[in-house]
Amino acid sequence: TDIEAMDVINQGKKLNHELIEEIQLLDIYQGKPVPAGKKSILFRITYRSLTKTLEDDVINQLHKNIADKLIKNFNATVPV
C-alpha cells in the first residue's frame, strides 16, 4: 500500500516528545534519481523548550531517535 506523508507526520506526532514543537511537510518528490515506486519526502521538525536552552548533542540524538523510529515503522531508507 502507498504511504501517505500525513501518516508519517502523524506517527512523528504520536512520539509526543516534549521538545517537538512542530512537524511540517516541505516537499514530496517522485522521479529520477528516486527509484520507481518510491517517493522522497522532506520534513522539517522544530524543537523548542520553554524551560532550557537546547544543546546540539541533545537535539542531534533526539532527531536521530525520531528518524530511526520513522525509518523502521515505514520501512524507509535515507539517501547516502
C-alpha positions as CSV (number, residue, x, y, z in Angstrom):
1,T,0.0,0.0,0.0
2,D,1.1,3.6,-0.5
3,I,2.3,5.5,2.5
4,E,0.8,9.0,2.8
5,A,3.0,11.8,4.0
6,M,0.4,12.6,6.6
7,D,0.8,9.1,8.0
8,V,4.5,9.8,8.7
9,I,3.7,13.2,10.3
10,N,1.0,11.6,12.5
11,Q,3.4,8.9,13.6
12,G,6.0,11.5,14.4
13,K,3.4,13.5,16.5
14,K,2.5,10.3,18.3
15,L,6.0,10.2,19.7
16,N,4.7,13.1,21.7
17,H,8.2,14.2,22.8
18,E,8.1,17.4,24.9
19,L,10.7,19.1,22.7
20,I,8.9,18.6,19.4
21,E,7.0,21.8,18.7
22,E,6.0,21.1,15.1
23,I,6.5,18.7,12.2
24,Q,6.0,20.2,8.7
25,L,5.8,18.6,5.3
26,L,8.1,20.6,3.0
27,D,8.3,18.5,-0.2
28,I,7.3,15.2,-1.9
29,Y,9.3,14.2,-5.0
30,Q,8.9,11.2,-7.3
31,G,11.1,10.6,-10.3
32,K,14.8,10.1,-11.0
33,P,17.0,9.6,-9.0
34,V,14.3,8.2,-6.7
35,P,13.6,4.5,-7.5
36,A,10.4,3.7,-9.3
37,G,7.5,3.1,-6.9
38,K,9.2,5.2,-4.2
39,K,9.0,8.8,-3.2
40,S,11.2,11.2,-1.4
41,I,9.5,13.1,1.5
42,L,11.1,16.1,3.1
43,F,10.1,17.2,6.6
44,R,11.1,20.0,9.0
45,I,11.0,19.3,12.7
46,T,11.0,22.3,15.0
47,Y,12.3,21.7,18.5
48,R,11.7,24.1,21.4
49,S,11.9,24.2,25.2
50,L,10.3,26.8,27.3
51,T,12.5,26.0,30.3
52,K,16.0,25.4,29.0
53,T,18.5,26.1,26.2
54,L,18.6,23.2,23.8
55,E,22.1,21.9,23.2
56,D,23.2,20.4,19.9
57,D,24.1,16.9,21.3
58,V,20.6,16.5,22.9
59,I,18.8,17.6,19.7
60,N,21.0,15.6,17.4
61,Q,20.4,12.4,19.5
62,L,16.6,13.1,19.7
63,H,16.5,13.8,15.9
64,K,18.3,10.5,15.3
65,N,16.0,8.6,17.5
66,I,12.9,10.1,15.8
67,A,14.4,9.3,12.3
68,D,15.3,5.8,13.3
69,K,11.7,5.1,14.6
70,L,10.1,6.5,11.5
71,I,12.5,4.7,9.2
72,K,11.7,1.4,11.0
73,N,8.0,2.0,11.1
74,F,7.7,2.8,7.4
75,N,10.5,0.6,6.1
76,A,12.1,3.7,4.6
77,T,15.7,4.4,3.6
78,V,17.8,7.5,3.9
79,P,19.9,8.7,0.9
80,V,23.6,8.4,1.4
